[in-house]
Amino acid sequence: MAAGGPEAGEPGGGGGGDCTCGRCPRGAREGHRRAVAAFVALREEYAAGRGVPAALAHSAGAARQWVSDELALSARTVAERAAAEGTAWREAVWRRTLPVLWGGLGVLLLVQALTAIGTGWTVRRTAGLVAAAVLVLALTGAAWRHRSRGGLLAPLIGEDNRLSTSRTVAAGWLLLVAYAVLVQAVQLAVVTDADARVAHLDGLQLPYGAGLLTVLAITCAVAVLVRRVVAVRIQGRRLQKVRAERPRAGDLLTDDAGRASLTDTQYLLLNVAAVSFALVRLARDPSRLPDLPWTFGVIVVIGALMYVAGKYAEGGRPVVLSVVRAREPGELAAPIRTGDDIEIRGTGFVPPGAQDPDLLARTVVRIGPVHVHVPLVPVAGGFGNPTDGLLTVPVPADVEPGRVEVRVVTAAGVETNGYAIDVQD
């Protein structure tokens, strides 16, 4: 939401067509963009030391908390706009996939017609076109059925609202096998010569398709296994997951934080290469299932093992290593008392993908029975608090003097180990 009155494109706005309604993809995208711009401007203003009310200037703690609350409210608006954009995007993306599907069928028809010049139209060309048409019709129906969840992308989106590399790879092999089987079925239905039918059936024997079926089984098993591994590790608090705003193509090659992932990249690229090879083999000899050499099968297996091992190794539970009293330059050494700031040092306080301000604002420190929301401290271009390895929070007056335990609860809802400190009067 842009600050300062009605938004353009809404009743009372004067944008002259700059829709920010949130009900259409363009309006939702524009509304999100403006909300982000307003938040960045507010953060930079506070980072420069401007915008704090004069009544709070005398108290550094009160000013910091006021700034944090204002930024959290603005970040909430950004999150609401992002959710609206994600909803509008999912409802629109299924329509965009339809021209791609039917355009691909048209391209196949054009290629078949051009290559038939001089050689004539054959049963194999008919089988390829009919199989493609049947597959496109089935995919169109599936896209319409799941139109509110992204159409054809719905089965590929994980529980964290990101595109899943393992599901995408498995879906690619499933589509290839489905198309190859449909081509064989159409040819069997069209061919009338008995000898030709027997020869065609001989080409469907297991030795010809063993490599293809093995790779299909492995990739599907990897998709199921990875989902189970992630779920078990989340339940065991060994992996932190936060939902993304919406799926993006880059999810196939990156981790949750948006960094390039070697395991995901190699798994996707190896399978793209193998699928491409199988498609070429099918195009050259549609009378049998693509004969995928075992060398390619071994390559896919190696990529799958590396991918699964990467899923086992990624992440980790957040850990508090130490807690110390925060000290300003010139202050004397002293024990921790109520009202003092403490620094919590450790690792994993900001889960991958939780760098957005509304998620940072969810970080909580439990000091004894008291829950303290970690204040957002803006700096130029980002935030100085909280960070992945350091949190600074005040010890509230409600904390009773004595030995208390400090724990951090991250934006993913995972709680760290306890660390005991002594709070004095």
N, C-alpha and C positions, 0 to 999 in steps of 0.2 A: 504494500500500500504506500503510495507516495504521500509524503507529509504535506499538510497544509490544505485540507479541504477536499471536496468531492473529486473523484478520479475522472480523468478524461474518458469519455465513452460511456459513463454512467449518468444517470439523471442528475443534472446540476453541474456536470463536467463540461468543460469547454475545449476538449481536445480535438474536436473536428475530425473524429474517426479513429483516434488512438484508443481502441477498445482495451479495457483492462477488466472486463466483467468476470473472467475466470470460468465462464461457461463454454467457451470455444477455445481451440488450441492457440490461436493468435492472441486472444485476449488474456488467457492464462499465462502465456509466455511473457507478454508485455507487463502484466501485473507483477509477475515474479521478478522481472528485470528491474522494475522501478522500486520494488521493496528492497532488493539487494542494494541498489544504488543509495537508497535512503539510509539503510543500515550502515553501509561503508562510510558515508559522509558523517553520520553520528559518531561512529567509532573513532574516526580520525580526529574529529573535533574534541572528543574527550581525551584522546591520546595526546593532543597538543596542550591539554590543560585548560581548555575553554569549555563553557557551557555549564559549569557547576554553580549552583545557586550560592550567593554570597553568604547566606545563613549557615551553609555547611562548610565553608572554606576553612573555618577554625579547627575542624576535626578531620584529620586525615582518614580515620576509620569510617566516619559517617559519610564523607564525600565518596570514598571508594564503594561503599555499599549502595549509595544512591546511583552512582554511575553504573554499577553492576545491574541493578534492578531495571534501569532505563534500557540498557542494552539487551537484557533478557526479554523485556516486553517487545522491543523492536525485532529481536531474533524470532520470537514467537510468530509475529506477523509474516516474516520471511518464510518460516516453516509452513504456515497455513497457505501462503501463495504457492509454495513449492508443491504442496499436496494437491492443490487445485490444478496446477500445471500437469502433474503426474496423472491425475484422473482424466483430464481432457486429452492428454497424449495417448493413453491406453484406448480411449474410445475412438480416436481418430486413426491410430496406426493400422487397425485391421482393414480399413478402407484403402489405405495406401498399399497394402500387400496384394489386393486384388488385381490392380493394373500390372503389377510385377508378374503375378502368376499367369494371367491370360496373355500378357505381352510375351512371356517366355514361350508359351504355346504357339503364338503367332510366329515367333522367330524360328521355332523348330519346323513349323509348316513351310516357311520360306526356304530354309536350308534344305529340307527334303525335296522341295520342288526344284530348286536350282541344281542340286546334285543328281536329280532324276533325268535331267536333260541329256540326251544321248544314250543313256542306259535303260531308260524306261522305269515306270513305276512298279514296285515289287511288293510282295506280301510283307516283307520285313519293314518296309517304309510304312505301310498301313498299320502294322502292329505297333510300331513305335509311336505313331500319332495317336492311335486309339488309346494305348496305355497312358500316354501323357495326358490326354483329355480326361480319362477316368480319374487319374490322380489329381489333376487340377480341380475337378468337380468335388472330389472328396475333401481336398484342402480348403476349398471355398466354403463348403458347408461347415467344416470345423472352425474356420475363422469367424463365420457368422455366429456360431453357437457360443463362442468365447469372445465375442466382440467387446464386452465390457472389461475384459482382462488382457487386452492386447492382441486378440485374434490369434494368428499362428504362433505368436511369441509366447502365448500363455503357458504351454507345456515346458518352455525353455527357461522360464523365470523361477528362480529359487525362492525360498521362504524369506530371504533377506531383500527381495525386490531387485535382485541383480540377475543378469543373464548368466546361466550356468554353463561353463565350458563342457563339463561331462555330459549334460543333457543335450547340448547342441551337437556334439560329436556323435552321440548315439542316434539322435534324430536324423543326422545326415546319412548314416549307414542304413537306418530303417527305410528312409525314402528311396535310397538306391536299390535295396533289395526288393522293396514293394514294386518299384518300376520295372525291374528286371523280371520279376515273377509275372507281372501283368503282360509284359511283352511276350513271354513264353505262352501264357494262356490264350492270348489273342491269336497267335500263330497256330496253336493247336486247334482253335475253333475255326480258323479260315482254311487251313490246309486240308485238302480232300484226298490226296494221294496216300495210299496206305504205307508205301515204302518211305515216303517223306515223313510221315507221322512217326514211324518207328525210329528213323534216324534222329528225328527231333527229340523223341523221348530218351534215346540213348545219350544225348547231349545234356540231359538234366540229371544224370546219375551223380551220386555223392562225390566221387573223385573230382569232378569238374568244379563243384562249388564248395568243396571242403574249406579252402582257405577263406573264402568270402564269409561263409557261415561262422567260422571260428572267430574272425575279427568282429562280426556282428555280435556274437555272444559275449566277447570280451568287453567291448565298449558299452553294451547294455549293463553288464555286471558291474563295470566301473561306475556307471551313473548311479546304480542302486547302492553300491558300497560306499561311495563318497557321501551320499545323502545320509546314510546311517552313521558314518564316522563323524560327520559334522554335528549331527543331532546328539550323539553320545558325548562328544567332547564339550558341547555347550551345556548339557545337563550336568556334566562332571566339573563345570566351571574351569575347564582347561582351554576354552576358546571363547573369545568375546565377539559377538555379532551385533551390529546395528543395521536397521533398515536403510536402504538407499532411497533417495527422492524418487527415482524412476530408473528402469533398466536403460543401459547404454551399450552400444556396440563394443566400447572399450573394455567392458567387464570380462569379455572372453579372453583378454590378454593381460589383465592386471589383477592385483589383489584388491581387498576391500578399501585400502587407502588410496587406490588409483596409481600405485607404482607398478611398473612392468614386472610381470611374474614369469620367470624362466620355465617353471613346471607347466603352467597353463599354456604358454606360447608354444613350447615344443610339442605338447600333446595335440594342440589344435593344428599346427602346421603339418605334423607327420600324418595326421588323419586326412587333412585336405589333399595332400599329395597322393595318399593311397586311394581315396575316393576318386580323384581325377584319373588315376591309372585304370581303375575298375570301369569307369565310364567309357574310357577310350576302348577298352577290351570289349565292352558290350556293344559299342557303336560299330566296331569292325566285325563282330560275329554275334548278331542278335539271336542266333539259333540255340544258344546255350547260356547258362549263367556265367558271368564274368569269372574267368579262371585267374584268381589272385594268387600269385606265387607265394610260397611259404616265406620267402625272404621278406616280403612286405608284411606278412603276418607277424614275423618276429620283430620287425621294426615297430609295429603298432603295440605289441606286447611290452617292449622296452619303454616306449613312451608312456603306456598306461601304468607301469610299475613306478616310474619316476613321478607321475602325476599323483598317484595314491600316496606314495611316500611323502610327497610335499604336503598333502592334506593332513597327514599324521603329524608332521613336524611344525606346521604353522601355528601361530598364536601362542598362548600361554596365560597363566593366571596372573593378575596384577599382584604385586608384592610391595609391602611397606618395609623398607630396609632400616630407616631411622627417622626419628622426630627430634627436632632441635628448636630452640627458641630463636625467632627471627630477631636480628640485632641491626639497628641502624648505625651508621658511622658515628662514633663519638659516645655511644651508649656504653655503660658499664656492664660487665658480666653479671647475670642474675638468674635465679631459677624461673621456671615458668609459673606465671600467675594469671588469674582470670583477667581478660582484657588484652593480654599479650598476643602477638601473632606467632604462630608456630609454622615451621617449614617441615613438610612431610616429604621425605625423599624415598624414592623407590623406582618402580618401573611398571608400565602397563596401565597408567591412570587414564590415558586417552586411547580408547580402542581404535583400531583401524576403521576409517570411515566416519569417525565421530568428531571431525575437526570443525563441523558447522557450529555456529554459536549457540543454537538452541539445544544441541546435544552437549556442548561443553557446560552449559548452564545446569545440566542435570547431575553433574558431579557433586557428590555429597560426602562429607566427613562426619563420622560418628565418634564423638568424644564422650565416652561414658554413655549415658542415656540420651544425650543431646545431639540432634542432627543439625549440622552446619552446612548450608549450601556454599560451595566454593565460589567466591566472588570473581566475576570477570574483570580482569585488569587489562584495559586496552593499551596497545603500543602501536607504533606506526606499522601498518600492514598486517596486524594480527593481534594476538593476545599474549601477554606475559604470564598469565595465570588463568586457568590451570594449564600445565604442560604434562607431557607423558611421564616425566621423571621427577617433577617437583610441584607441590601444591602449597599455597600459603593461605591459612585461614586464621581468624581470631578465635581465642578461647572465650566462649560466652560466659556471662556472669552466672548462668544457671548451672554451670559445672561445679560440683562440690569439690572442695579441696581434698587432696589425697591422691591415691594411686588410681588412675583411670586408664582405660584401654582406648586406643585410637584405631579406627578402621576406615577405609575408603570404599565407597560404593560408586562404581563407574557408571557411565551413561548406558552401558549394556546391562546394568543390573547385577554385576558380579561384585562380590564383597572380598576385600583383601584379608590377609591375616591380621591378627590383632598385635598392637605394639603398645606396651605399657609405658606411661609417663607419670611423673609426680607433679601435681598442681598444688602450689602453696597459696596461702592467704595473701 
